[in-house]
Amino acid sequence: MKFKQDIYTQNRGNYSEFFELHCRKCGCKIAKYQKDGAGHLLRIYVDRISENNDLLNFEVDKKIICPNCQRLLGLGYLYPKEKRPAYILFQDTIIKKPINLIRHYYCVFMSLIKRK
């Protein structure tokens, strides 16, 4: 995983963090996401999503549905201020868990060593 650095990151104070997004009801992992700036997670931008190909196939009014419990989590729309494709999240449907990147890269490294 590599941080994206662009105008949107700069507009939000050059602060980014990776999160795993999970369904609040059943705990199913939805995606990994780079959140720029501080504050609550109100929407997720398509260009910041990783590890979920279904969400990358963006359409306006596309529903985000938990694959495990079938709960409706959000809807696709174009964020009007920036004209960026995003998913607006419904209140209290997602849990964000910070990803420790040092631990993540260590696990990737160890899995590569074990393959050899």
C-alpha positions as CSV (number, residue, x, y, z in Angstrom):
1,M,0.0,0.0,0.0
2,K,1.3,3.4,-0.9
3,F,-0.1,6.7,0.1
4,K,-1.5,8.9,-2.7
5,Q,-0.2,12.4,-2.5
6,D,-2.2,14.9,-4.6
7,I,-4.1,18.2,-4.4
8,Y,-6.9,16.5,-2.3
9,T,-4.3,15.4,0.3
10,Q,-2.8,18.9,0.4
11,N,-6.2,20.5,0.8
12,R,-6.8,18.4,3.9
13,G,-3.5,19.3,5.7
14,N,-1.2,16.7,4.1
15,Y,-2.3,14.1,6.7
16,S,-3.4,10.6,5.6
17,E,-4.0,7.3,7.3
18,F,-5.0,3.9,6.1
19,F,-8.1,2.2,7.5
20,E,-9.8,-1.2,7.1
21,L,-13.6,-0.5,6.8
22,H,-15.9,-3.1,8.4
23,C,-19.6,-3.5,8.5
24,R,-20.8,-2.4,12.0
25,K,-23.5,-5.1,12.2
26,C,-21.5,-8.2,11.4
27,G,-17.9,-7.1,11.3
28,C,-17.3,-8.2,7.6
29,K,-14.3,-6.4,6.0
30,I,-15.5,-4.1,3.2
31,A,-12.3,-2.4,1.9
32,K,-9.0,-0.8,2.7
33,Y,-9.2,3.0,2.4
34,Q,-6.8,6.0,2.6
35,K,-8.5,8.8,4.6
36,D,-7.1,12.2,4.1
37,G,-7.4,14.8,6.9
38,A,-8.9,14.5,10.4
39,G,-12.6,14.1,11.2
40,H,-15.4,11.7,10.7
41,L,-15.7,9.4,7.8
42,L,-18.8,10.7,5.9
43,R,-17.9,9.6,2.4
44,I,-15.3,7.4,0.7
45,Y,-13.7,8.5,-2.5
46,V,-13.3,5.9,-5.2
47,D,-9.7,6.9,-5.9
48,R,-8.7,6.2,-2.3
49,I,-10.2,2.6,-2.1
50,S,-7.9,-0.4,-2.3
51,E,-8.6,-4.1,-2.1
52,N,-12.2,-4.1,-3.2
53,N,-12.7,-4.3,-7.0
54,D,-16.5,-4.1,-6.8
55,L,-16.4,-0.6,-5.2
56,L,-13.9,0.6,-7.9
57,N,-16.6,-0.1,-10.6
58,F,-18.3,3.2,-9.7
59,E,-21.8,4.1,-10.8
60,V,-24.0,6.9,-9.5
61,D,-26.7,5.5,-7.1
62,K,-24.8,2.2,-6.9
63,K,-25.4,0.6,-3.5
64,I,-22.7,-0.5,-1.1
65,I,-24.1,-3.7,0.5
66,C,-22.3,-5.9,3.0
67,P,-21.5,-9.2,1.4
68,N,-22.2,-11.1,4.6
69,C,-25.3,-9.6,6.2
70,Q,-26.7,-7.7,3.2
71,R,-27.1,-4.4,5.1
72,L,-27.2,-1.3,3.0
73,L,-24.1,0.8,3.9
74,G,-24.1,3.7,1.4
75,L,-24.8,5.0,-2.1
76,G,-22.6,6.2,-5.0
77,Y,-22.7,9.8,-6.0
78,L,-20.5,12.6,-7.5
79,Y,-19.3,14.8,-4.7
80,P,-20.3,18.3,-6.0
81,K,-17.5,20.4,-4.5
82,E,-14.8,18.4,-6.2
83,K,-16.7,16.6,-8.8
84,R,-15.2,13.3,-7.6
85,P,-16.9,9.9,-7.6
86,A,-17.6,8.9,-4.0
87,Y,-19.9,6.8,-1.8
88,I,-21.8,8.6,0.8
89,L,-22.0,6.4,3.9
90,F,-25.1,6.0,6.1
91,Q,-24.7,6.9,9.7
92,D,-23.4,4.1,12.0
93,T,-22.9,1.5,9.3
94,I,-19.1,1.4,9.0
95,I,-16.4,0.9,11.6
96,K,-12.9,2.1,10.6
97,K,-9.9,0.4,12.0
98,P,-6.5,2.0,11.6
99,I,-3.9,-0.1,9.8
100,N,-0.4,-0.4,11.4
101,L,1.7,-0.1,8.2
102,I,4.9,-1.4,9.9
103,R,3.1,-4.6,10.9
104,H,1.4,-4.8,7.5
105,Y,4.8,-4.6,5.6
106,Y,6.4,-7.1,8.0
107,C,3.6,-9.6,7.3
108,V,4.0,-9.1,3.6
109,F,7.7,-9.5,3.9
110,M,7.4,-12.7,5.9
111,S,4.9,-14.2,3.5
112,L,7.4,-13.6,0.6
113,I,10.2,-15.3,2.5
114,K,8.1,-18.3,3.3
115,R,7.3,-18.8,-0.5
116,K,11.0,-19.2,-1.3
